[in-house]
Amino acid sequence: MAYQVLARKYRPQRFSDVIGQEHVTRTLLNALAQGRTAHGYIFSGHRGIGKTTIARILAMALNCRTEIGSEQRPTPEPCGICESCTEIRAGNAVDVIEIDAATNRGIDEIRELRDAARYRPARDRFKIYILDEAHQITDAAFNALLKTLEEPPDHIVFMMATTQPEDIPQTIRSRCQHFSFHAVKFDDILAQLRDIAAKEEISAEDAALAQLAEAGDGSMRDALSIMDQAIASAPSENGHAHLDAAQIRELMGTVPNTVFERLLEAISQGQTATVIEQINGLLNAGNSASQLARQLVHYLRNTLMARIDGESSELLQISPDERGRAARSAALFSEEDLTRFLQIMLRTFDELNYRQEQRFHLELGLIKLVHLGRLLPVEELLSKLPVSSATALSAPASPRPQSSALRAAAPSTPPRAPEPAKPAFSPFEADRNRKITGETQSAATAIAESAPAKVPSAATAPVAESTSGALALATEPKVDLNAAAKIDLDRIRNTVSAALDSAGHKTAAVLLANGKWRENGGGIEVEVGLGKTMLGLTMNAEAEKICREAARSIGVRQKLSFVPGEGASKQEIASPKRPAGGSIQAAALDHPLVKQAQELFQAEVRSVLDLRQKK
């Protein structure tokens, strides 16, 4: 007899033999026991997980000649010994027609099937059609089958197996019972491989079987096919094949995961040369750059899952040894780092499929991983940004120890408005020192300008950095930093009002000039005498932009916010604050008639039209 591959030799013949699809087998067994079988089924899922196998077992159970409850068939499982079960198992049953829909996909073939379905089965109870790869059938052919599926004869059962159920029209899916199959778990595949190895009298290491199960990637058929190939290439011991992990890795063209563990250790330490040397050795040994990238992607995925849910997580479909290795690598990085690593390697793997120099792109991707370890998260940078002008006099703590003292600004430095200090972060030491030095000079200049009477000149006042990263003057007397950093609200009011007036926003300029300005939670809040609706119309987006730009021009970085108030007081209406610059509003407010109208009607001047321009 010709040799039969393991995937066919150990193909399940009963529902209880199917591994990993308990939700499907339980439902079908209950339907058989209750006599509630449907006329159409769709079995969808990953390749090699039992879709066509379960379709054949269901066909055997439907046409089995042994009565349920008898000694030979106590349950709805097929007996496996009657003539119908034997013929279906051998694939030569007259009333069970298995069609490859990938080649018989046209409307003519489906019309022939529909015409033949009208005739009763030759011998068995049901005439069963099993359509493999059903998603390959054309839309026109599905439409030809539609009426037969909706109202089939009592003796017809359709079973469609597919890996892409979304390609089957919704009109077909709504007329069938749809079973979604699961990928087989790693432990289930490993147990089945161990059982088959014992039956075949093959000695196999646990690490070797674990590699075969992992290579199956959720498919029992793929794992058995690789095992068949490994047995053929394995050395023989006492007339029996012996499987070891090294031999299987060589057969599949893979490398041990210890290589990637060492690679991630070098990346965590920023050792670019070590990373390149390791990958160079693997490539020179004949390993494919695409295969190495694929393995690294899988290893990074397992490492990320170990970081998220721990070493014993069900997300890790690998052996216990590999779980420990993934956990050790996960301890070296944060969840965000591993996410970025995986994203870069996935992009690198995609590029290797169409790039000419695969080696260079793989090396470039690994160098990017090293550089990512030197970068700081955006969250850390944003958390250290200044929130008020008080931080302009103190630099935030540096994430790394400083190596030298900071110097004060030179006497020739021109005066300028105080600017808030920016955090000096960089993975490159020279860049970091340059930035910190420049910011220290700005802070020292700001102190000298803010309190000239109390603080010595910046040229003579040395500045040193404390262990906490703050700047302090070495010369007495001490400076009241809060007083030096106090916001000049009147100056901001006049500048913003003048800017609005010059830009043509007359009403907004008068409102802000008469508004109540105050500090609020690190920002500046302006209460104006308008309701919420009118405030939104007056302080529109353009006016707010002018206000922000005017505030920045004098070194103000606080956020300006405008809130409605109860209206201007009588005193403010009688003698409102004039916009700076001698504008038309100021001239109008000085006119006697305007003053008299304000006093008589308690009115407020919100806008002024210059009619003289029309003459």
C-alpha positions as CSV (number, residue, x, y, z in Angstrom):
1,M,0.0,0.0,0.0
2,A,1.3,3.5,-0.8
3,Y,2.4,5.7,2.0
4,Q,-0.3,7.9,3.5
5,V,0.8,11.3,4.9
6,L,0.1,12.0,8.6
7,A,-2.5,14.6,7.9
8,R,-4.7,12.0,6.0
9,K,-3.8,9.0,8.2
10,Y,-4.8,10.7,11.4
11,R,-7.8,12.6,10.0
12,P,-10.7,12.6,12.5
13,Q,-13.5,10.2,11.7
14,R,-15.8,11.2,14.6
15,F,-16.9,14.5,16.2
16,S,-15.1,13.6,19.4
17,D,-11.8,13.3,17.5
18,V,-11.8,16.9,16.3
19,I,-9.5,19.1,18.3
20,G,-10.2,22.7,19.2
21,Q,-13.7,23.1,17.7
22,E,-15.9,22.0,20.6
23,H,-18.4,24.9,20.0
24,V,-19.1,23.5,16.5
25,T,-19.2,19.7,17.3
26,R,-21.4,20.3,20.4
27,T,-24.0,22.2,18.3
28,L,-24.0,19.7,15.5
29,L,-24.4,16.7,17.9
30,N,-27.3,18.4,19.6
31,A,-29.0,19.2,16.3
32,L,-28.6,15.5,15.2
33,A,-30.0,14.3,18.5
34,Q,-33.0,16.6,18.2
35,G,-33.5,16.2,14.5
36,R,-33.0,19.9,13.8
37,T,-30.5,19.7,11.0
38,A,-30.4,22.6,8.5
39,H,-30.4,22.4,4.7
40,G,-27.4,24.7,4.4
41,Y,-24.2,25.2,6.4
42,I,-21.2,27.5,6.0
43,F,-18.0,26.4,7.7
44,S,-15.4,29.3,7.8
45,G,-12.0,29.7,9.4
46,H,-8.3,29.3,9.2
47,R,-6.7,26.8,6.9
48,G,-6.2,23.2,8.2
49,I,-8.4,23.4,11.2
50,G,-11.1,20.9,10.3
51,K,-13.8,22.6,8.1
52,T,-13.9,19.9,5.4
53,T,-13.3,17.2,7.9
54,I,-16.4,18.2,10.0
55,A,-18.4,18.5,6.8
56,R,-17.6,14.8,6.0
57,I,-18.3,13.7,9.5
58,L,-21.7,15.5,9.4
59,A,-22.4,13.8,6.1
60,M,-21.6,10.4,7.6
61,A,-23.9,11.1,10.6
62,L,-26.8,12.2,8.3
63,N,-26.5,9.1,6.1
64,C,-25.5,6.6,8.7
65,R,-27.7,3.5,8.4
66,T,-27.3,2.5,12.0
67,E,-30.1,3.9,14.2
68,I,-29.2,6.3,17.0
69,G,-29.4,4.6,20.4
70,S,-28.5,1.2,19.2
71,E,-25.6,-0.8,20.4
72,Q,-23.4,0.1,17.5
73,R,-24.5,3.8,17.6
74,P,-25.4,4.9,21.1
75,T,-24.9,8.6,20.3
76,P,-25.5,10.8,17.2
77,E,-21.8,10.1,16.2
78,P,-21.6,8.1,12.9
79,C,-21.0,4.4,13.5
80,G,-18.1,4.2,11.0
81,I,-18.8,0.6,10.1
82,C,-22.0,0.7,7.9
83,E,-21.7,0.8,4.1
84,S,-22.6,4.5,3.9
85,C,-20.0,5.6,6.5
86,T,-17.3,3.4,4.8
87,E,-18.0,4.9,1.3
88,I,-18.1,8.5,2.6
89,R,-14.8,8.0,4.4
90,A,-13.2,6.5,1.3
91,G,-14.6,9.4,-0.8
92,N,-16.6,7.3,-3.3
93,A,-20.2,7.7,-2.0
94,V,-22.8,8.2,-4.7
95,D,-25.0,10.6,-2.7
96,V,-22.2,12.7,-1.2
97,I,-20.7,14.9,-3.9
98,E,-17.6,16.9,-2.9
99,I,-16.9,19.7,-5.4
100,D,-13.8,21.9,-5.7
101,A,-15.4,25.3,-6.1
102,A,-12.1,26.9,-7.0
103,T,-12.3,25.1,-10.4
104,N,-16.0,24.6,-10.7
105,R,-16.9,28.2,-10.0
106,G,-18.9,29.3,-13.1
107,I,-22.6,29.6,-13.6
108,D,-22.7,26.6,-16.0
109,E,-21.4,24.2,-13.3
110,I,-23.8,25.6,-10.7
111,R,-26.7,25.2,-13.1
112,E,-25.8,21.6,-13.5
113,L,-25.6,21.1,-9.8
114,R,-29.0,22.8,-9.3
115,D,-30.6,20.5,-12.0
116,A,-29.1,17.4,-10.4
117,A,-30.3,18.5,-6.9
118,R,-33.9,17.9,-8.0
119,Y,-33.5,14.2,-8.1
120,R,-33.7,12.1,-5.0
121,P,-30.6,10.3,-3.6
122,A,-29.8,6.9,-5.2
123,R,-29.6,5.0,-1.9
124,D,-29.0,7.2,1.2
125,R,-31.4,9.4,3.1
126,F,-29.8,12.7,1.9
127,K,-28.0,14.0,-1.2
128,I,-25.2,16.1,0.2
129,Y,-23.1,18.7,-1.7
130,I,-19.8,19.7,-0.1
131,L,-18.4,22.9,-1.8
132,D,-14.8,23.4,-0.8
133,E,-13.3,27.0,-1.2
134,A,-16.8,28.3,-1.7
135,H,-15.7,31.9,-1.8
136,Q,-14.3,31.3,-5.3
137,I,-17.8,30.9,-6.8
138,T,-18.8,33.9,-8.9
139,D,-21.7,36.2,-8.0
140,A,-23.7,35.0,-11.0
141,A,-23.3,31.4,-10.0
142,F,-24.3,32.2,-6.4
143,N,-27.4,33.9,-7.8
144,A,-28.3,30.8,-9.8
145,L,-28.1,28.8,-6.5
146,L,-30.1,31.3,-4.5
147,K,-33.6,29.9,-5.0
148,T,-32.5,26.3,-4.5
149,L,-30.8,27.3,-1.2
150,E,-33.9,29.2,0.0
151,E,-36.4,26.5,-0.7
152,P,-34.5,23.2,-1.2
153,P,-36.0,19.8,-1.6
154,D,-36.2,17.8,1.7
155,H,-33.4,15.4,0.6
156,I,-30.8,18.1,-0.1
157,V,-28.1,19.5,2.2
158,F,-25.5,22.0,1.1
159,M,-22.2,22.4,3.1
160,M,-19.8,25.2,2.1
161,A,-16.2,25.4,3.5
162,T,-14.3,28.7,3.0
163,T,-11.5,30.7,4.4
164,Q,-13.0,34.0,3.4
165,P,-16.7,34.1,4.4
166,E,-16.9,37.8,3.7
167,D,-16.6,37.0,-0.1
168,I,-19.8,35.0,0.0
169,P,-22.9,37.2,-0.7
170,Q,-25.0,38.1,2.2
171,T,-28.1,36.7,0.5
172,I,-26.4,33.3,0.6
173,R,-25.1,33.6,4.2
174,S,-28.6,34.6,5.5
175,R,-30.0,31.3,4.2
176,C,-27.4,29.1,5.9
177,Q,-26.2,28.3,9.4
178,H,-22.7,29.9,9.7
179,F,-20.1,28.2,11.9
180,S,-16.9,30.2,12.5
181,F,-14.0,27.8,13.4
182,H,-11.2,28.8,15.8
183,A,-7.5,28.5,15.3
184,V,-6.3,25.4,17.2
185,K,-4.5,26.3,20.4
186,F,-0.8,25.6,20.8
187,D,-1.2,23.2,23.7
188,D,-3.8,21.2,21.7
189,I,-1.5,20.9,18.7
190,L,1.4,19.9,20.9
191,A,-0.6,17.2,22.6
192,Q,-1.7,15.8,19.3
193,L,1.8,15.8,17.9
194,R,3.1,14.0,21.0
195,D,0.3,11.4,20.6
196,I,1.1,10.8,16.9
197,A,4.8,10.5,17.6
198,A,4.1,7.8,20.1
199,K,1.9,5.9,17.7
200,E,4.5,6.2,14.9
201,E,7.2,5.1,17.3
202,I,9.2,8.2,16.8
203,S,11.5,9.6,19.5
204,A,11.1,13.4,19.7
205,E,12.3,16.1,22.0
206,D,9.8,18.3,23.6
207,A,11.5,21.4,22.2
208,A,11.3,19.8,18.7
209,L,7.6,19.1,19.0
210,A,7.0,22.6,20.4
211,Q,8.8,24.1,17.4
212,L,6.5,22.1,15.1
213,A,3.4,23.2,16.9
214,E,4.5,26.8,16.8
215,A,5.3,26.5,13.1
216,G,1.7,25.3,12.5
217,D,0.5,28.7,13.5
218,G,-2.9,27.4,14.7
219,S,-3.3,24.9,11.8
220,M,-3.2,21.2,12.7
221,R,-2.7,20.2,9.1
222,D,0.3,22.6,8.7
223,A,1.9,21.2,11.8
224,L,1.4,17.6,10.6
225,S,2.8,18.4,7.2
226,I,6.0,19.9,8.7
227,M,6.2,16.9,11.0
228,D,6.1,14.6,8.0
229,Q,8.9,16.5,6.4
230,A,10.9,16.5,9.6
231,I,10.6,12.7,10.0
232,A,11.8,12.2,6.5
233,S,14.9,14.2,7.1
234,A,15.6,13.0,10.7
235,P,18.5,10.7,11.6
236,S,17.5,7.1,12.5
237,E,18.2,5.6,15.9
238,N,17.6,1.8,16.3
239,G,15.3,1.9,13.2
240,H,13.2,4.8,14.5
241,A,13.5,8.5,13.5
242,H,14.7,10.9,16.1
243,L,13.5,14.6,16.1
244,D,15.6,17.3,17.7
245,A,15.2,21.1,17.7
246,A,18.4,21.9,15.9
247,Q,17.5,19.6,13.0
248,I,14.0,21.1,12.7
249,R,15.4,24.7,12.7
250,E,17.8,23.8,10.0
251,L,15.0,22.2,8.0
252,M,12.7,25.3,8.3
253,G,15.5,27.8,7.8
254,T,15.0,29.5,11.2
255,V,17.3,30.5,14.0
256,P,16.8,29.9,17.7
257,N,15.1,32.6,19.7
258,T,18.1,32.9,21.9
259,V,19.6,35.0,19.1
260,F,16.7,37.5,19.3
261,E,17.0,37.6,23.1
262,R,20.6,38.6,22.8
263,L,19.7,41.1,20.1
264,L,17.1,42.8,22.3
265,E,19.7,42.9,25.2
266,A,22.1,44.8,22.9
267,I,19.4,47.2,21.8
268,S,18.4,47.9,25.4
269,Q,22.0,48.9,26.1
270,G,22.3,51.0,23.0
271,Q,25.1,48.9,21.5
272,T,24.7,49.5,17.8
273,A,27.9,47.8,16.8
274,T,26.9,44.6,18.7
275,V,23.5,44.5,17.0
276,I,25.1,44.9,13.5
277,E,27.7,42.3,14.2
278,Q,25.1,39.7,15.3
279,I,22.9,40.3,12.3
280,N,25.9,40.2,10.0
281,G,26.9,36.8,11.4
282,L,23.4,35.4,10.8
283,L,23.2,36.8,7.2
284,N,26.7,35.5,6.4
285,A,25.6,32.0,7.6
286,G,23.1,31.9,4.8
287,N,19.9,33.0,6.7
288,S,17.4,34.9,4.7
289,A,16.9,38.6,5.6
290,S,13.1,38.2,5.1
291,Q,12.9,35.1,7.3
292,L,15.0,36.8,10.1
293,A,12.6,39.8,10.0
294,R,9.6,37.5,10.2
295,Q,11.0,35.7,13.2
296,L,11.9,38.9,14.9
297,V,8.4,40.2,14.4
298,H,6.9,37.1,16.0
299,Y,9.4,37.3,18.9
300,L,8.6,41.0,19.5
301,R,4.9,40.2,19.4
302,N,5.3,37.5,22.1
303,T,7.5,39.9,24.1
304,L,4.9,42.6,24.0
305,M,2.2,40.1,25.1
306,A,4.4,39.0,28.0
307,R,4.8,42.7,29.0
308,I,1.1,43.3,28.8
309,D,-0.4,40.2,30.4
310,G,2.5,38.4,32.1
311,E,4.4,35.2,31.3
312,S,1.5,32.9,31.9
313,S,-0.9,34.7,29.6
314,E,-3.1,32.8,27.2
315,L,-2.0,35.3,24.5
316,L,1.3,33.4,24.4
317,Q,0.9,30.3,22.3
318,I,4.5,29.1,22.8
319,S,6.3,26.5,25.0
320,P,7.2,27.3,28.7
321,D,10.8,27.8,27.8
322,E,9.9,30.4,25.2
323,R,7.5,32.0,27.7
324,G,10.4,32.6,30.1
325,R,12.6,34.0,27.3
326,A,9.9,36.4,26.2
327,A,9.3,37.5,29.8
328,R,13.1,38.3,30.2
329,S,13.1,40.4,27.1
330,A,9.9,42.2,28.1
331,A,11.5,43.3,31.4
332,L,14.1,45.3,29.4
333,F,11.6,47.7,27.8
334,S,8.3,49.5,28.4
335,E,5.1,48.7,26.7
336,E,5.4,51.8,24.6
337,D,8.9,50.9,23.5
338,L,7.9,47.4,22.4
339,T,4.9,48.8,20.5
340,R,7.2,51.1,18.5
341,F,9.7,48.3,17.9
342,L,7.0,46.0,16.5
343,Q,5.7,48.8,14.3
344,I,9.1,49.5,12.8
345,M,9.9,45.8,12.2
346,L,6.5,45.3,10.6
347,R,7.2,48.1,8.2
348,T,10.7,46.8,7.6
349,F,9.3,43.3,6.9
350,D,6.9,44.8,4.3
351,E,9.7,46.7,2.6
352,L,11.9,43.6,2.3
353,N,9.4,42.1,-0.1
354,Y,10.0,44.6,-2.8
355,R,13.5,46.1,-2.1
356,Q,16.6,45.1,-4.0
357,E,19.1,45.3,-1.1
358,Q,17.3,43.4,1.6
359,R,20.4,43.2,3.9
360,F,20.7,47.0,4.0
361,H,17.0,47.5,4.9
362,L,17.1,44.9,7.6
363,E,20.2,46.6,9.1
364,L,18.6,50.0,8.9
365,G,15.5,48.7,10.7
366,L,17.6,47.3,13.6
367,I,19.6,50.6,13.9
368,K,16.2,52.4,14.2
369,L,15.4,50.2,17.2
370,V,18.6,51.2,18.9
371,H,17.9,54.9,18.2
372,L,14.4,54.6,19.6
373,G,15.9,53.6,23.0
374,R,17.6,57.0,23.1
375,L,14.4,59.0,22.6
376,L,12.2,60.3,25.4
377,P,8.4,59.8,25.3
378,V,6.3,62.8,24.3
379,E,4.4,62.5,27.5
380,E,7.6,63.1,29.5
381,L,8.5,66.2,27.5
382,L,5.0,67.7,27.8
383,S,4.9,67.0,31.5
384,K,7.9,69.2,32.0
385,L,6.8,72.2,30.0
386,P,6.3,75.4,32.0
387,V,2.7,76.2,33.0
388,S,3.3,79.8,34.3
389,S,5.8,82.5,34.0
390,A,7.2,81.6,37.4
391,T,9.0,78.7,35.7
392,A,10.9,81.2,33.5
393,L,13.4,81.6,36.3
394,S,14.1,77.9,36.9
395,A,15.0,75.2,34.5
396,P,13.4,71.8,34.9
397,A,15.4,69.0,36.4
398,S,17.5,67.2,33.8
399,P,17.0,63.5,33.3
400,R,20.7,62.9,33.4
401,P,23.4,64.2,35.9
402,Q,25.2,67.4,34.8
403,S,29.0,67.3,34.3
404,S,29.9,71.0,34.6
405,A,28.7,74.2,36.2
406,L,26.7,76.7,34.3
407,R,27.9,80.3,33.6
408,A,26.0,83.5,33.7
409,A,25.1,85.6,30.7
410,A,27.8,87.9,29.3
411,P,27.6,91.7,30.0
412,S,27.2,92.4,26.3
413,T,24.0,90.5,26.1
414,P,21.2,92.9,24.9
415,P,18.2,93.3,27.1
416,R,15.2,91.3,26.2
417,A,11.8,90.2,27.6
418,P,11.8,87.2,29.9
419,E,11.1,84.0,28.1
420,P,9.9,80.8,29.7
421,A,12.6,78.2,30.0
422,K,12.3,75.2,27.7
423,P,13.3,71.7,28.8
424,A,16.7,70.7,27.3
425,F,16.3,67.0,26.4
426,S,18.3,65.2,23.8
427,P,19.9,61.8,23.5
428,F,23.1,63.4,22.3
429,E,25.3,64.8,25.0
430,A,26.7,67.8,23.1
431,D,23.3,69.0,22.0
432,R,22.0,68.7,25.6
433,N,24.8,70.8,27.1
434,R,24.5,73.4,24.4
435,K,20.8,73.9,25.0
436,I,21.1,74.0,28.8
437,T,23.8,76.6,28.6
438,G,21.8,78.8,26.3
439,E,18.7,78.6,28.5
440,T,20.6,79.4,31.7
441,Q,21.9,82.6,30.1
442,S,18.3,83.5,29.2
443,A,17.1,82.9,32.8
444,A,20.0,84.9,34.3
445,T,19.2,87.8,31.9
446,A,15.6,87.7,32.9
447,I,16.4,87.9,36.6
448,A,18.7,90.9,36.0
449,E,16.1,92.8,34.1
450,S,13.2,92.0,36.5
451,A,14.9,93.3,39.7
452,P,17.8,95.6,38.9
453,A,17.7,97.3,42.3
454,K,17.9,94.2,44.4
455,V,20.0,91.8,42.2
456,P,23.6,92.4,41.1
457,S,24.3,92.5,37.4
458,A,24.2,89.3,35.4
459,A,27.7,89.9,34.4
460,T,28.9,89.7,38.0
461,A,26.4,87.3,39.5
462,P,27.6,83.7,38.9
463,V,24.9,81.1,38.4
464,A,25.3,77.5,39.5
465,E,23.1,74.5,39.0
466,S,21.8,72.7,42.1
467,T,21.3,68.9,42.3
468,S,17.6,69.4,41.6
469,G,18.3,71.1,38.3
470,A,17.1,74.6,39.5
471,L,19.1,77.8,38.9
472,A,20.2,79.8,41.9
473,L,22.3,83.0,42.3
474,A,25.5,82.6,44.3
475,T,25.5,86.3,45.5
476,E,23.4,87.7,48.4
477,P,20.9,89.1,48.9
478,K,18.4,86.4,47.7
479,V,16.0,87.2,45.0
480,D,12.2,87.0,45.5
481,L,11.5,85.0,42.3
482,N,7.8,85.2,42.7
483,A,7.9,89.0,42.8
484,A,10.2,89.1,39.8
485,A,7.9,86.9,37.8
486,K,4.7,88.8,38.6
487,I,2.6,89.4,35.5
488,D,2.0,93.0,34.5
489,L,-1.7,92.8,33.7
490,D,-1.9,96.5,32.8
491,R,0.8,96.3,30.3
492,I,-0.8,93.2,28.7
493,R,-4.2,95.0,28.7
494,N,-2.8,98.0,26.9
495,T,-0.9,96.0,24.3
496,V,-3.8,93.7,23.4
497,S,-6.3,96.6,23.2
498,A,-4.0,98.6,21.0
499,A,-3.5,95.6,18.7
500,L,-7.2,95.0,18.4
501,D,-7.8,98.7,17.7
502,S,-5.2,98.9,15.0
503,A,-6.6,95.7,13.3
504,G,-10.1,97.2,13.1
505,H,-11.7,95.3,16.0
506,K,-12.9,98.5,17.7
507,T,-15.6,97.0,19.9
508,A,-13.4,94.2,21.1
509,A,-10.6,96.7,22.0
510,V,-13.0,98.8,24.1
511,L,-14.4,95.7,25.8
512,L,-10.9,94.4,26.8
513,A,-9.8,97.8,27.9
514,N,-12.7,98.0,30.3
515,G,-12.6,94.3,31.3
516,K,-11.5,92.8,34.6
517,W,-8.1,91.1,34.1
518,R,-6.9,88.5,36.6
519,E,-4.7,85.5,36.9
520,N,-6.4,82.1,37.1
521,G,-4.7,78.7,37.4
522,G,-1.5,79.6,35.4
523,G,-3.5,81.5,32.8
524,I,-5.0,85.0,32.3
525,E,-8.8,85.4,32.5
526,V,-10.6,88.5,31.2
527,E,-14.1,89.2,32.3
528,V,-16.0,91.5,29.9
529,G,-19.3,93.2,30.3
530,L,-21.2,91.1,27.7
531,G,-23.4,88.0,27.7
532,K,-22.2,84.7,26.4
533,T,-23.8,85.1,22.9
534,M,-22.5,88.6,22.3
535,L,-19.1,87.7,23.6
536,G,-18.8,84.9,21.1
537,L,-19.7,87.3,18.3
538,T,-17.3,90.0,19.4
539,M,-14.3,87.9,20.4
540,N,-14.3,85.8,17.3
541,A,-11.4,83.6,16.1
542,E,-9.6,86.4,14.4
543,A,-9.8,88.7,17.4
544,E,-8.5,85.9,19.7
545,K,-5.6,85.3,17.3
546,I,-4.7,89.0,17.4
547,C,-4.8,88.9,21.2
548,R,-2.5,85.9,21.5
549,E,0.0,87.3,19.0
550,A,0.1,90.6,20.8
551,A,0.7,88.9,24.2
552,R,3.5,86.8,22.7
553,S,5.2,89.9,21.3
554,I,5.8,91.1,24.9
555,G,6.9,87.6,26.2
556,V,3.6,86.4,27.6
557,R,3.0,82.7,27.2
558,Q,0.0,82.3,29.4
559,K,-3.3,81.3,27.9
560,L,-5.8,84.1,27.5
561,S,-9.4,83.2,28.1
562,F,-12.5,85.5,27.9
563,V,-15.5,85.0,30.1
564,P,-18.9,86.8,30.1
565,G,-19.6,89.2,33.0
566,E,-22.6,91.1,34.4
567,G,-21.9,94.2,32.4
568,A,-19.7,97.3,32.9
569,S,-20.2,99.3,36.1
570,K,-21.5,102.9,36.0
571,Q,-18.1,104.2,36.8
572,E,-16.5,102.4,33.9
573,I,-19.2,103.6,31.6
574,A,-18.8,107.2,32.7
575,S,-15.1,107.2,32.4
576,P,-14.0,104.1,30.4
577,K,-10.4,103.2,29.9
578,R,-9.2,104.5,26.6
579,P,-7.6,102.3,24.0
580,A,-4.0,103.1,23.6
581,G,-2.7,105.0,20.6
582,G,-5.3,107.9,20.3
583,S,-7.8,105.9,18.4
584,I,-11.2,107.0,17.1
585,Q,-12.9,105.5,20.1
586,A,-10.9,107.7,22.4
587,A,-12.0,110.8,20.4
588,A,-15.6,109.7,20.4
589,L,-15.6,109.1,24.2
590,D,-14.2,112.6,24.7
591,H,-17.1,114.3,22.8
592,P,-19.5,116.2,25.1
593,L,-22.6,114.8,23.4
594,V,-21.4,111.2,23.9
595,K,-20.6,111.9,27.6
596,Q,-24.1,113.5,28.1
597,A,-25.8,110.5,26.5
598,Q,-23.8,108.0,28.6
599,E,-24.8,109.8,31.8
600,L,-28.5,110.3,30.8
601,F,-29.1,106.7,29.6
602,Q,-26.4,104.9,31.4
603,A,-25.3,103.7,28.0
604,E,-22.2,101.9,26.8
605,V,-20.3,102.7,23.6
606,R,-19.6,99.4,21.9
607,S,-18.7,100.5,18.4
608,V,-17.7,103.8,16.6
609,L,-18.1,104.5,12.9
610,D,-15.9,107.1,11.4
611,L,-18.2,108.9,8.9
612,R,-15.5,111.4,8.0
613,Q,-13.9,108.9,5.7
614,K,-16.9,108.9,3.4
615,K,-16.7,112.6,2.6
